[in-house]
């Protein structure tokens, strides 16, 4: 492998990529750059207070970005068929790790949820890392639905069910909902019968309602979401402070680095509520620019999906687009009070190595689909030209 390809800015093969692949690559790098400068601003006060180093979280995030970019470029330069052939092993690995987090003493808790495994100083969050491989295996299953037996279908549907139940048991309702929605939309795009899709959707809603009825903190979040000002210093505190941050941004924002809510008013401002800090510093205009970036990414993702000749590749593109853009919109919805408070990070903005790795791997998969779709269109057109050229040369030789 050419080692220069592991570093995005030195990848000389980019000039030969399809237009959609090049646009997605630059859009991903812009998204990443904006996310890093936003994390620098949002995390500085809390890092200075907790670690006596305002750059603590930013420096750690830079290390994760370097690791993630290596994975990103490996994905971008690897055949998708090979990646699909390995996806089930990674899915089963992270599924096992999800259930390891539920074992007392092995799972690392934060905010009453056991979502991490500590391997030395490195925290592993399998519910984040499993997302791109869940997309790959869902596309692989539903893209070949008519050609496989019911035994294989039920086996993998059972695995997907275990993934969702394992994440829900941590508990992590928001990630469970996002993963379930992604699988469901991939199945919808694959053309599965509506009776299966309808039954699954009803079952998912019932499971979510059951979880909310059992978990008191989830029920309180829903109630506080409906009227956060009723308990502005209790259950509604996070949302109230987030709304104050978003509202304080007004049209043009307070200016980069000048957010007041990040100064220990807004909780977890470097992860779950980083968009609120962004909205305060860049205002309505900056927020609209970010939404345009997400809309452009979604549009390119759908164009790539429509141009893909292989049904599995098309479903991968749809799944990745749903995952990246859907998670971003859910995060923004929480920060603006449009949705109940959840713990979803904003891809490539929020602090966390696991989220960064999952996001860049997902983006790399979409770019790889774009590359292979264009190559599939170009190669058949060149072969006849080569054959005709060979025939002409042979004809001239015989005449000479």
PyMOL commands that set and color helices and strands:
alter all, ss='L'
color gray80, all
select helices_A, chain A and resi 3-6+8-10+12-16+19-51+56-76+80-100+126-129+131-143+145-147+150-169+173-190+194-214+216-226+228-231+237-248+274-307+311-335+353-399
alter helices_A, ss='H'
color red, helices_A
select strands_A, chain A and resi 107-110+113-119+122-124
alter strands_A, ss='S'
color yellow, strands_A
deselect
rebuild
show_as cartoon
